Amino acid sequence: MSNANTSQLAVPLLEERDGDLLVRLADGSQGWQVPGYFAGVDADLASDMLAHLNVHTVLERHPRSDGELWGLGTDGPDVMVGGDFDVSIAAGDGKDVVITGNGDDYLGGDDGDDWLYGQGGNDEIKGGNGDDHLFGGAGSDLLGGGRGDDRLFGGAGDDRLYGAAGNDRLKGGSGNDLYYFGKGDGHDIIFNHDAAGDDRVQFRAGIAPGQLWFRRAGDSLEVSLLETGDTLRLNWWFDGDEHRVDRFQLSNDGFHPNGQHLDKHNVDALVQAMAGLAMPPIGTTALPQDYRQVLDPVLAASWT
C-alpha cells in the first residue's frame, strides 16, 4: 500500500483487480491497493461485493468543543478515507477498509474482517472481532487485533502490538517495538527483522519463568505457556540476530514490566536445558520436583 498524502481528498473510486481492492481518488492523484480483499471469491461475487461497498470521506471537523474529526461507518462493508489531521473513525460491522493520513488517529474496526491503515502519525488501531489487517505506518502506533486471526504490521517507529485472542501474525518493522502475549492469546507468530531496534516481548499478568517452555522448532523459537497451551513463535530466530527480540519481560499488571527479564543471549541455555526433558502436559502450573532440580539453576541464571 502506498503512503499517499491524503490532505486533499475527492470521493474514491473502487476497482477489483486479481482479488485485490483498488481505491483511487476521482482525480487520479492518489491510490491504494488492499491485497486479498476479494480472496477466495469468483468474479461475479467480487463484482457484487464491489457494488455494495459504502464509500465515505472524512473531511470536515465535527462542531464540538474539542474540534475532533470523527467518522462513523455503517453495519455493512465500508471504505472510509480520512485526511492529514487527527481522526477518530469507528467503521462499524462489515468488511471495512479505513485509510487515514498523517495525523494521530484512532481507527476501530468492530465486527468483520477489516483493513485499517494508519499511515503517518501516532495511531491507535483496533481490529475488533474478525480476521483483521492492521497497518500502523510511520509513527509510534498501538495495534490491537481483538478476536480473530489477525495480521498486525507496525511499520517505522516504536510500536506496540497485541494480537489478543486468535492465531495472529505480528511484524513490528523498524524501531523499538513491543509485542504483548498472554494466556488465551492463541498461537501467534512474530516476524521480526530489525537488528538495530530494541525489540521486546512482554508476557501479560500471571506468568512466571517456570511456566514458560522454550524449544527450537526448525529455525524458529517457540515459547509455550504450560498452563494454557498458548504458543508464541519467533520466526527465523536461529537464522540471525535481526530476527530476534532483545529480551522477554514479565509483568504484574499485563502492561508494565516488573523488572524481571530474559536477555536474548540467555535463551540458548534454556532451550538446551529443556531439550533434554519432555514438555510437561498442558495445564501444568508448577514444574514437577525432578524438573526443578534440572531447570531451577538455569532459570535463576537466565531470568534476572
FINU-57239 format. One record per residue (C-alpha): residue number from 1; residue in three letters; x, y, z. Coordinates in Angstrom, 2 decimals. Layout:
NUM | ALA | X | Y | Z
...
This chain:
1 | MET | 0.00 | 0.00 | 0.00
2 | SER | 1.38 | 3.40 | -0.92
3 | ASN | 1.89 | 6.10 | 1.70
4 | ALA | -0.01 | 8.72 | -0.26
5 | ASN | -0.76 | 12.19 | 1.05
6 | THR | -4.47 | 12.44 | 1.83
7 | SER | -4.70 | 16.14 | 2.62
8 | GLN | -6.80 | 16.88 | -0.48
9 | LEU | -9.45 | 14.22 | -0.96
10 | ALA | -12.07 | 13.50 | -3.56
11 | VAL | -14.64 | 10.72 | -3.44
12 | PRO | -12.74 | 7.47 | -4.05
13 | LEU | -13.35 | 5.15 | -6.97
14 | LEU | -13.19 | 1.40 | -6.37
15 | GLU | -11.98 | -1.40 | -8.58
16 | GLU | -11.39 | -5.14 | -8.25
17 | ARG | -8.18 | -6.46 | -9.78
18 | ASP | -6.85 | -10.01 | -9.34
19 | GLY | -8.50 | -10.40 | -5.95
20 | ASP | -7.31 | -7.05 | -4.64
21 | LEU | -9.33 | -3.92 | -3.97
22 | LEU | -8.01 | -0.76 | -5.59
23 | VAL | -9.05 | 2.55 | -4.03
24 | ARG | -8.38 | 5.59 | -6.23
25 | LEU | -9.29 | 9.22 | -5.87
26 | ALA | -11.54 | 10.51 | -8.63
27 | ASP | -8.88 | 12.91 | -9.94
28 | GLY | -6.37 | 10.07 | -10.22
29 | SER | -3.89 | 11.77 | -7.91
30 | GLN | -3.73 | 9.04 | -5.28
31 | GLY | -4.38 | 5.35 | -4.97
32 | TRP | -4.13 | 2.46 | -2.57
33 | GLN | -4.11 | -1.28 | -3.03
34 | VAL | -5.78 | -3.53 | -0.43
35 | PRO | -4.35 | -7.01 | -1.08
36 | GLY | -6.61 | -10.03 | -0.83
37 | TYR | -9.87 | -8.19 | -0.14
38 | PHE | -11.69 | -10.43 | -2.63
39 | ALA | -9.59 | -13.54 | -2.00
40 | GLY | -11.44 | -16.81 | -2.45
41 | VAL | -14.45 | -15.44 | -4.34
42 | ASP | -15.28 | -15.68 | -8.05
43 | ALA | -15.57 | -12.71 | -10.41
44 | ASP | -19.36 | -12.44 | -10.15
45 | LEU | -19.35 | -12.36 | -6.35
46 | ALA | -16.46 | -9.88 | -6.34
47 | SER | -18.45 | -7.61 | -8.66
48 | ASP | -21.47 | -7.84 | -6.36
49 | MET | -19.36 | -7.11 | -3.28
50 | LEU | -17.83 | -4.12 | -5.03
51 | ALA | -21.26 | -2.72 | -5.90
52 | HIS | -22.37 | -2.87 | -2.26
53 | LEU | -19.38 | -1.11 | -0.72
54 | ASN | -20.30 | 2.15 | 1.04
55 | VAL | -17.80 | 4.90 | 0.26
56 | HIS | -17.12 | 7.74 | 2.72
57 | THR | -14.66 | 10.58 | 3.02
58 | VAL | -13.95 | 12.20 | 6.39
59 | LEU | -13.04 | 15.78 | 5.57
60 | GLU | -14.67 | 18.25 | 7.94
61 | ARG | -14.27 | 18.73 | 11.66
62 | HIS | -17.30 | 17.93 | 13.74
63 | PRO | -18.58 | 21.08 | 15.51
64 | ARG | -17.64 | 20.02 | 19.04
65 | SER | -15.63 | 21.98 | 21.55
66 | ASP | -12.51 | 19.86 | 21.12
67 | GLY | -12.65 | 20.12 | 17.33
68 | GLU | -12.03 | 16.39 | 16.94
69 | LEU | -12.62 | 14.95 | 13.50
70 | TRP | -14.56 | 11.71 | 13.52
71 | GLY | -16.44 | 9.41 | 11.23
72 | LEU | -18.90 | 6.55 | 11.62
73 | GLY | -19.30 | 3.66 | 9.24
74 | THR | -22.37 | 1.54 | 8.60
75 | ASP | -23.13 | -2.05 | 9.57
76 | GLY | -22.24 | -3.05 | 6.02
77 | PRO | -18.92 | -3.01 | 4.16
78 | ASP | -17.40 | 0.49 | 4.12
79 | VAL | -14.46 | 2.23 | 2.50
80 | MET | -13.53 | 5.30 | 4.56
81 | VAL | -10.74 | 7.74 | 3.72
82 | GLY | -9.55 | 10.48 | 6.07
83 | GLY | -7.11 | 13.34 | 5.67
84 | ASP | -3.91 | 14.67 | 7.24
85 | PHE | -5.41 | 15.61 | 10.60
86 | ASP | -6.31 | 13.80 | 13.81
87 | VAL | -9.20 | 11.46 | 13.00
88 | SER | -11.32 | 9.05 | 15.05
89 | ILE | -13.16 | 6.52 | 12.92
90 | ALA | -15.46 | 3.71 | 14.04
91 | ALA | -16.04 | 1.64 | 10.93
92 | GLY | -18.91 | -0.42 | 12.32
93 | ASP | -19.67 | -4.01 | 11.38
94 | GLY | -18.85 | -5.38 | 7.96
95 | LYS | -15.77 | -5.94 | 5.85
96 | ASP | -14.32 | -2.44 | 6.08
97 | VAL | -11.34 | -0.54 | 4.70
98 | VAL | -10.21 | 2.58 | 6.56
99 | ILE | -7.36 | 4.78 | 5.31
100 | THR | -6.17 | 7.86 | 7.19
101 | GLY | -3.37 | 10.32 | 6.62
102 | ASN | -0.61 | 11.85 | 8.72
103 | GLY | -2.46 | 12.70 | 11.92
104 | ASP | -2.65 | 10.95 | 15.28
105 | ASP | -5.65 | 8.77 | 14.56
106 | TYR | -7.95 | 6.25 | 16.21
107 | LEU | -9.31 | 3.51 | 13.95
108 | GLY | -11.80 | 0.91 | 15.19
109 | GLY | -12.90 | -1.98 | 13.02
110 | ASP | -15.66 | -3.53 | 15.17
111 | ASP | -17.06 | -6.82 | 13.77
112 | GLY | -15.98 | -8.10 | 10.36
113 | ASP | -12.72 | -8.69 | 8.52
114 | ASP | -11.20 | -5.22 | 8.29
115 | TRP | -8.21 | -3.50 | 6.68
116 | LEU | -7.16 | -0.47 | 8.76
117 | TYR | -4.32 | 1.79 | 7.62
118 | GLY | -2.97 | 4.46 | 9.96
119 | GLN | -0.12 | 5.67 | 7.69
120 | GLY | 1.69 | 8.68 | 9.26
121 | GLY | 1.26 | 9.83 | 12.86
122 | ASN | 0.98 | 8.07 | 16.20
123 | ASP | -2.12 | 5.94 | 15.72
124 | GLU | -4.25 | 3.63 | 17.84
125 | ILE | -5.78 | 0.88 | 15.70
126 | LYS | -8.13 | -1.82 | 16.98
127 | GLY | -9.46 | -4.58 | 14.78
128 | GLY | -12.33 | -5.86 | 16.94
129 | ASN | -13.87 | -9.22 | 16.04
130 | GLY | -12.87 | -10.82 | 12.76
131 | ASP | -9.71 | -11.58 | 10.81
132 | ASP | -8.22 | -8.11 | 10.50
133 | HIS | -5.22 | -6.48 | 8.83
134 | LEU | -3.80 | -3.52 | 10.78
135 | PHE | -1.10 | -1.24 | 9.39
136 | GLY | 0.44 | 1.41 | 11.62
137 | GLY | 2.71 | 3.05 | 9.06
138 | ALA | 5.21 | 5.66 | 10.22
139 | GLY | 4.93 | 6.78 | 13.84
140 | SER | 4.68 | 5.18 | 17.27
141 | ASP | 1.50 | 3.14 | 16.98
142 | LEU | -0.63 | 0.90 | 19.20
143 | LEU | -2.17 | -2.04 | 17.32
144 | GLY | -4.69 | -4.40 | 18.92
145 | GLY | -6.06 | -7.27 | 16.89
146 | GLY | -9.02 | -8.31 | 19.04
147 | ARG | -10.70 | -11.66 | 18.48
148 | GLY | -9.82 | -13.43 | 15.25
149 | ASP | -6.77 | -14.42 | 13.23
150 | ASP | -5.22 | -11.01 | 12.65
151 | ARG | -2.23 | -9.54 | 10.83
152 | LEU | -0.50 | -6.61 | 12.53
153 | PHE | 2.18 | -4.51 | 10.81
154 | GLY | 3.74 | -1.75 | 12.89
155 | GLY | 5.87 | -0.07 | 10.22
156 | ALA | 8.51 | 2.51 | 11.09
157 | GLY | 8.50 | 3.81 | 14.66
158 | ASP | 8.29 | 2.50 | 18.22
159 | ASP | 5.16 | 0.35 | 18.04
160 | ARG | 3.17 | -1.79 | 20.47
161 | LEU | 1.44 | -4.85 | 19.02
162 | TYR | -1.07 | -7.10 | 20.75
163 | GLY | -2.77 | -9.80 | 18.73
164 | ALA | -5.14 | -10.87 | 21.57
165 | ALA | -7.34 | -13.96 | 21.07
166 | GLY | -6.76 | -15.88 | 17.85
167 | ASN | -3.81 | -17.05 | 15.79
168 | ASP | -2.13 | -13.79 | 14.87
169 | ARG | 0.90 | -12.67 | 12.88
170 | LEU | 2.86 | -9.69 | 14.14
171 | LYS | 5.55 | -7.64 | 12.44
172 | GLY | 6.87 | -4.57 | 14.20
173 | GLY | 9.07 | -3.16 | 11.43
174 | SER | 11.88 | -0.74 | 12.19
175 | GLY | 12.07 | 0.94 | 15.58
176 | ASN | 11.84 | -0.19 | 19.20
177 | ASP | 8.81 | -2.47 | 19.17
178 | LEU | 6.93 | -4.21 | 21.97
179 | TYR | 4.93 | -7.41 | 21.45
180 | TYR | 2.37 | -8.46 | 24.07
181 | PHE | 1.39 | -12.09 | 24.67
182 | GLY | -0.58 | -13.82 | 27.40
183 | LYS | -2.98 | -16.54 | 28.45
184 | GLY | -5.77 | -17.17 | 25.96
185 | ASP | -3.98 | -15.42 | 23.11
186 | GLY | -3.79 | -18.49 | 20.87
187 | HIS | -0.89 | -19.38 | 18.59
188 | ASP | 0.88 | -16.22 | 17.45
189 | ILE | 3.88 | -15.73 | 15.18
190 | ILE | 6.30 | -12.81 | 15.32
191 | PHE | 8.19 | -11.86 | 12.16
192 | ASN | 10.95 | -9.63 | 13.48
193 | HIS | 13.53 | -8.20 | 11.10
194 | ASP | 15.33 | -5.31 | 12.76
195 | ALA | 18.81 | -5.71 | 14.23
196 | ALA | 19.04 | -2.01 | 15.12
197 | GLY | 15.92 | -1.71 | 17.28
198 | ASP | 15.35 | -2.57 | 20.94
199 | ASP | 12.51 | -5.05 | 20.49
200 | ARG | 10.82 | -6.88 | 23.36
201 | VAL | 8.19 | -9.48 | 24.14
202 | GLN | 6.14 | -8.71 | 27.23
203 | PHE | 4.19 | -11.54 | 28.80
204 | ARG | 0.97 | -10.42 | 30.39
205 | ALA | -0.06 | -10.87 | 34.02
206 | GLY | 0.04 | -14.21 | 35.80
207 | ILE | 3.03 | -15.76 | 34.02
208 | ALA | 6.22 | -16.82 | 35.84
209 | PRO | 9.52 | -18.07 | 34.36
210 | GLY | 8.74 | -21.67 | 35.36
211 | GLN | 5.50 | -21.58 | 33.35
212 | LEU | 7.27 | -20.90 | 30.04
213 | TRP | 8.72 | -23.66 | 27.88
214 | PHE | 11.36 | -22.75 | 25.27
215 | ARG | 12.15 | -25.04 | 22.37
216 | ARG | 13.68 | -24.91 | 18.93
217 | ALA | 11.30 | -25.60 | 16.04
218 | GLY | 13.37 | -25.68 | 12.86
219 | ASP | 14.91 | -22.22 | 12.54
220 | SER | 12.30 | -20.70 | 14.84
221 | LEU | 11.95 | -20.31 | 18.60
222 | GLU | 8.69 | -21.48 | 20.14
223 | VAL | 7.59 | -20.41 | 23.61
224 | SER | 4.69 | -22.32 | 25.17
225 | LEU | 2.55 | -21.29 | 28.13
226 | LEU | 2.33 | -24.54 | 30.07
227 | GLU | -0.87 | -23.65 | 31.89
228 | THR | -2.96 | -22.87 | 28.81
229 | GLY | -1.13 | -24.30 | 25.78
230 | ASP | -0.87 | -20.94 | 24.01
231 | THR | 2.27 | -20.60 | 21.89
232 | LEU | 4.38 | -17.73 | 20.62
233 | ARG | 6.67 | -18.50 | 17.71
234 | LEU | 9.51 | -16.17 | 16.74
235 | ASN | 10.19 | -16.98 | 13.11
236 | TRP | 13.80 | -17.42 | 11.97
237 | TRP | 15.18 | -16.79 | 15.48
238 | PHE | 18.15 | -19.06 | 14.81
239 | ASP | 18.85 | -17.56 | 11.36
240 | GLY | 20.35 | -14.32 | 12.64
241 | ASP | 20.25 | -11.60 | 15.26
242 | GLU | 17.95 | -9.37 | 13.19
243 | HIS | 15.13 | -11.90 | 13.71
244 | ARG | 15.42 | -11.92 | 17.49
245 | VAL | 13.84 | -9.70 | 20.08
246 | ASP | 16.29 | -8.25 | 22.56
247 | ARG | 14.55 | -9.58 | 25.65
248 | PHE | 11.48 | -11.19 | 27.12
249 | GLN | 9.98 | -9.46 | 30.14
250 | LEU | 7.34 | -10.23 | 32.75
251 | SER | 4.55 | -8.03 | 34.05
252 | ASN | 2.35 | -7.90 | 37.14
253 | ASP | -0.49 | -5.96 | 35.51
254 | GLY | -0.11 | -7.02 | 31.87
255 | PHE | 1.20 | -3.73 | 30.53
256 | HIS | 4.10 | -2.54 | 32.70
257 | PRO | 7.29 | -4.60 | 33.12
258 | ASN | 8.06 | -5.73 | 36.66
259 | GLY | 11.81 | -5.71 | 36.09
260 | GLN | 12.32 | -9.44 | 35.59
261 | HIS | 13.54 | -10.22 | 32.10
262 | LEU | 15.30 | -12.78 | 29.91
263 | ASP | 18.00 | -11.43 | 27.62
264 | LYS | 18.23 | -12.89 | 24.12
265 | HIS | 21.76 | -14.15 | 24.87
266 | ASN | 20.39 | -16.38 | 27.65
267 | VAL | 17.72 | -18.07 | 25.55
268 | ASP | 20.00 | -20.83 | 24.23
269 | ALA | 20.75 | -22.07 | 27.74
270 | LEU | 17.03 | -22.55 | 28.40
271 | VAL | 16.44 | -24.22 | 25.03
272 | GLN | 19.27 | -26.67 | 25.63
273 | ALA | 18.21 | -27.49 | 29.18
274 | MET | 14.58 | -28.05 | 28.19
275 | ALA | 15.53 | -30.10 | 25.12
276 | GLY | 16.62 | -32.89 | 27.45
277 | LEU | 13.17 | -33.11 | 29.03
278 | ALA | 9.70 | -33.89 | 27.78
279 | MET | 7.48 | -30.82 | 27.82
280 | PRO | 5.06 | -31.09 | 30.77
281 | PRO | 1.38 | -31.60 | 29.91
282 | ILE | -0.84 | -28.61 | 29.18
283 | GLY | -2.43 | -27.45 | 32.41
284 | THR | 0.82 | -27.56 | 34.38
285 | THR | 1.03 | -24.59 | 36.74
286 | ALA | 4.21 | -25.62 | 38.56
287 | LEU | 7.12 | -27.76 | 37.40
288 | PRO | 7.48 | -31.22 | 38.98
289 | GLN | 10.27 | -31.59 | 41.52
290 | ASP | 12.53 | -33.64 | 39.23
291 | TYR | 12.20 | -30.95 | 36.54
292 | ARG | 13.00 | -28.24 | 39.06
293 | GLN | 16.24 | -29.94 | 40.01
294 | VAL | 17.39 | -29.59 | 36.41
295 | LEU | 15.82 | -26.27 | 35.45
296 | ASP | 15.82 | -24.10 | 38.59
297 | PRO | 19.56 | -23.25 | 38.34
298 | VAL | 19.21 | -22.39 | 34.64
299 | LEU | 16.08 | -20.32 | 35.22
300 | ALA | 17.74 | -18.42 | 38.06
301 | ALA | 20.80 | -17.64 | 35.93
302 | SER | 18.81 | -16.72 | 32.81
303 | TRP | 15.98 | -14.58 | 34.22
304 | THR | 17.41 | -11.54 | 36.01
